[in-house]
């Protein structure tokens, strides 16, 4: 794994949605996979989804790291460093 200078921004957060991508639900859209922001708990859709809400959230808030919330997946991604952490 790559060294990431943003690990200090990971918080002990809970998902803000257990129903899916809250942004997609609000506009009646669909998603492919879900990611959770590790700074605030926002659950949003991945870059394979039509609206790419997780990336949009990271860009709008500056929150750098997400984790997959897909069953059986245990990884984190830093948008700033473009690396698994």
C-alpha positions in Angstrom: 0.0 0.0 0.0 1.0 3.6 -0.7 1.9 6.0 2.1 -1.0 8.4 2.6 -0.7 11.7 4.4 -4.4 11.9 5.0 -5.0 9.1 7.5 -5.4 11.6 10.3 -8.7 12.7 8.7 -10.3 9.3 9.3 -13.0 9.6 11.9 -15.1 7.0 13.8 -18.2 7.6 11.8 -21.4 5.7 11.0 -23.0 5.6 7.6 -25.5 8.4 7.0 -27.7 6.0 4.9 -28.4 2.3 5.1 -30.6 2.4 2.0 -28.0 3.3 -0.6 -26.6 6.4 -2.2 -28.5 9.2 -0.5 -27.7 11.5 -3.4 -29.1 9.1 -6.0 -32.2 8.3 -3.9 -32.9 12.1 -3.8 -32.9 12.4 -7.6 -34.4 9.0 -8.4 -31.2 7.6 -9.9 -29.4 4.3 -9.7 -26.0 3.3 -8.5 -23.5 0.4 -9.0 -21.4 0.2 -5.8 -21.3 2.2 -2.6 -18.5 4.0 -0.8 -18.5 5.7 2.6 -16.6 8.8 3.4 -14.4 8.2 6.4 -14.4 11.8 7.5 -18.2 12.2 7.8 -20.0 8.9 7.0 -21.6 10.1 3.8 -22.6 7.1 1.7 -22.4 7.7 -2.0 -22.1 5.9 -5.4 -18.8 4.9 -7.0 -17.2 6.1 -10.2 -18.8 3.2 -12.2 -22.2 4.7 -11.3 -23.8 7.3 -13.6 -23.5 10.2 -11.1 -20.2 9.4 -9.3 -21.4 11.0 -6.1 -18.6 9.7 -3.9 -16.0 11.5 -6.0 -18.2 14.6 -6.1 -18.5 14.5 -2.3 -14.7 14.3 -1.9 -14.2 17.2 -4.3 -16.9 19.4 -2.7 -15.8 18.7 0.9 -12.1 18.0 0.7 -12.7 14.7 2.5 -10.0 12.5 1.1 -10.7 8.8 2.0 -13.6 6.5 1.4 -14.1 2.8 2.1 -16.1 0.3 0.2 -19.4 -0.7 1.8 -19.9 -3.6 -0.5 -20.3 -7.0 1.2 -16.9 -8.9 1.3 -14.8 -5.8 0.4 -12.4 -4.3 2.9 -10.4 -1.5 1.3 -10.0 2.3 1.5 -9.1 4.8 -1.2 -7.5 8.2 -0.9 -8.7 10.5 -3.7 -5.9 13.0 -3.1 -3.1 10.4 -3.3 -5.0 8.3 -5.8 -4.0 5.2 -3.9 -5.3 2.4 -1.7 -4.6 3.0 1.9 
